[in-house]
Structures are given as structure tokens and as C-alpha cells.
Amino acid sequence: MSSVAIKSFSLSSVTKNVCIFSSIILVITLYYFLNYNTIITSYINYIPSTNIGPKQCNFSSIESDGWFCESDSDWELRKVIDRIQNKRNRISDSRHMFFQNNWEPTIHCTFEQRIGNPGDGGKWICDIHRFTQMNMTNLLIYSFGSNGDFSFEKAVNKILPKAEIHTFDIGYFTCPANVCIFHRARLGNGKNGDSKSLQTVMDELGHKSRSIHILKVDIEGGEYDLFEELFNHLSDNQVTFPYIRQILFEIHLSGSIQSEESTRRTHKLFELFRANNYAIFHKEVNLYDAHSVCEFALIRLNPLFFISHR
């Protein structure tokens, strides 16, 4: 056989193989394209339920104190995810990159919304429309720490115009008309200096028997004393704990970058939240001081959410 014939045969074979391979790739590509949804579904063991009515979400409604309405299967998956993430939430005591390594959200809100300034001062709220959807009346909102910035209060007032909003700060400021009521006060545990605890504030305003629907806290490190006094006061004296639906707060790590004392206190604080039926639904690092300051948002659930198993 001549060399020309051999080359021709070789090229013919290569061309044939290339055509066959290309055809196979084309068929596979078309198959995946035409059956994309079926293929994706086969790799996902869970598909969220839709169009759930109030009568079909009894399980989630009870365990969220009426906040969420989901099918039993959806809610059970929420609980599984919550437990998995919570076990991974205390990883390191190291202050360096503390918020990178610890305390991520364990539950998620479908329509969470950032309220207030787009930068520092704004807070995330879980499904704020639910306050009106659930026909809640007598809405009470506390905003601890404003420094004269009332963007949060104005944004909440626009969405919930009938809500009663009280703003507190150590400075002298005036709330915008028909938006909020301003109080000059230093918030803390009520023991250090002239600070006032949350319980004291509620007593003074005649709110002792009321629920707080949103508690916003931005008091530059005083959040530790405030929350520790609140939770420890409950366990020590067995007093009635104020029902706070959502807590939105900025937390500050103190001490040097090498110190782990502040991180251990931070771990204990989040464990206190968990022990008192709060789950994290949002986390946002404050880039003004990313190593030391972080924003968190928590929602209160029924104790059954944390202890029941199906």
C-alpha cells in the first residue's frame, strides 16, 4: 500500500473517530439540556413546599410562636439545618478572625429586609410584613443607641405606622415628629454607674406586662451587661421574662487582638441567647472594624423548636 493511501486511511480513521466523539458529546449535551430539571431534581432529595395554608402548618406555627407557616417537611428540614449549624458555631476562642470562624445564622427568613441606613446603623429584620399579617396590635419597639441617627426608626415607622417606638441614647437628641419618643439613658446592667437595665426601662415606662416586638441595640460594648443581666436575672430570680420577638444588635470585642477573654465572654453570650430560645437569622460584619465589630439579628422561637424530635 502506498504511503499516500496509508495517510489517507489514517486521516479517514481520525476523522471518523472525531465525528463519533463529537456526536456522543452532542447527544449528551442535548440530553442534559432537554432534561435539565429532571436531572437536577434527581440530585436534590428535598423540594420546598408551596402554597401552604394556615391549616397545613400547625407544626411550624406552634414551634415558631406563630411566626412561620410551612409544611411539616419544610419545617423539619429547618430544624435539621439549625442543629447542624449550631454544632459548628463555636469553633475557636482566638480573637483573630473571631467572627469569620464562629456564630453563623442557623435559621433563615424568606423576606428578611435591611431597615435604616444602607451602611452603619441599618439592621436586618425578619419578615417585617408578618407584624401586620398576623394582625398584631400594640406593637412596641425599643431602639437602644441612636447617636442622633433616626433612619432606623423612620424606616420602621413607614412600614409599621401604628407601632410605638422608643429611642434611647446617652446624648441629647430629639426624635422626628410622629416617629418615636426619645429618652436619655445609659443602657447596661443597672449596676455600673448610672446605667439602666432593660427591666428598669420597661418598669419606668409602664411596659412591664407588654411584649417587645423589635429590640435594636447599638450601645458600643454595653450589650454584654445588658443581655447578661436580662438572662441571668431570669434564671436567678425566676421572674417573668419579657417576650422579645426579634433582637437586632451590634456586638463589640474588647481587649487586644491576642486576648481571648472577650471571645470567651462572647461565646457565653450567644449560648445564653440559644438557651433562651433565640436563633440567629442574619450576620453582617461591620467593615469599619471587621476584627472587632459585627451585626447580628435573632428571632425568638418556641422552646419546642430546640428540644422536640419527630
ABEGO torsion letter per residue (X at the ends): XBAAAAAAAAAAAAAAAAAAAAAAAAAAAAAAAAAAAAAAAAABABBBBBGBBAAAAAAAAAAAGGABBBBAAAAAAAAAAAAAAAAAABABABABGAAAABGBBABBBAABBBBEBABBGBBBBBGAAAAAAAGBBGBBBBBBEAGGBAAAAAAAAAABAABBBBBBBABBBBBBBGABBBBBBBBBAGABEABBBAAAAAAAAGAAABBBABBBBBAGGAAAAAAAAAAAAAAAAGBBBBBBABBBBBBBBBEBAABAAAAAAAAAAAAAAAAAGBBBABBBBBAABAAABBBBBBBBBBAAAAABBX
